[in-house]
Amino acid sequence: MPNSDLALGTALKASVPNPFYGTPFALNSLSGPTITRAQSLLPFPEYTSVTLTSPSLGHALYNSGYVKLQKRMGHGLNFLTTYVWSKNEDTSAAASNTYNGQSSAYQDNHNVNAAWALATINTPDRWTNAINYDLPFGKGRRWLAGGNKGVDYALGGWSVNVETTMQTGFPIQITQTNNNSVIGASVQFPNATGTSPQTSGSLESRLYSYFNPAAFSQAPAYTYGNVSRTIPMRGPGQAFTNASLFKTFTFKEKYKAQFRAEAYNITNTPLFYGPAASISNSATFGHITTQGNYPRIIQIGARFFF
């Protein structure tokens, strides 16, 4: 519905004569002698809904820079570390992620540019690190290369792998119960009260108070909330490390066996999904209730090569 008609308020729910009564368009909710004033003011009032498939409405701006440090195949050591800084802004209501979701609709379909904000997939800082090191002991290595077979079986052929990822969290989208369905809107954002949503303390201490609910208030019907599509405050960041230990045995030069011990999330660090972000659900608003990863997992195995 045109934004100029929002001033009609509750009068939009009033019944008016149905101009399609007795015509081929008089189907379903349009079959009676009256319709709502809101229906009569829609761009295509003869239809109960119109769907525009895959519209090219949004636009985005992505800037980034990265640094990479790499060491290859020297003294049994492979090393790669990268740091990426980025800023991703868009008006798209489609791009989302599993940690902080967002609505796939616009609050004001007549002003898509009003949705310009940090993308929900934006994470400005991301560091990754990967190390593979063949320990320098045993046959063909720097130390104990001339030892007997027993020493080589015990101390030789070991390799260590470590992978680490750390990154900032994703922007949060605050929503409320949609009071504007009568005008054809699919989502409504609340109003900002002027109070900062930031809270202090460790993440674990803020699981049930991740942000300050007093920073937001319900937007009335027939209005658009002034909170941006995503707020600058972010959900929990991510930090996890995987590690593995390998031991390779060689028999008669052409047969090999390998012992493998692998640990996922070796530091047993929990990753959390974003907080419940609907102001209309006061019981859970701002609460983090879901872990996004598994606790430490250790698996042991063996392989035989021939």
Secondary structure, DSSP 8 states (H G I E B T S, - for coil): --GGGGGGGGGGGSEEE-TTTTSTT--GGGSSSEEEHHHHTSSSTTSS-----S-----EEEEEEEEEEEEEEETTEEEEEEEEEEEEEE--SS---SSS---SS-S-TT-GGGG-EE-TT--SEEEEEEEEEE-SBSTTSSBSTT--HHHHHHHSSEEEEEEEEEE---EE--BB--S-GGGT-S-B--EE-SS-----S-TGGGTT-SS-GGGEE---TTS---S-SSEEEE---EEEEEEEEEEEEEETTTEEEEEEEEEESTT----B-----BTT-TTTTT----B-S---EEEEEEEEE-
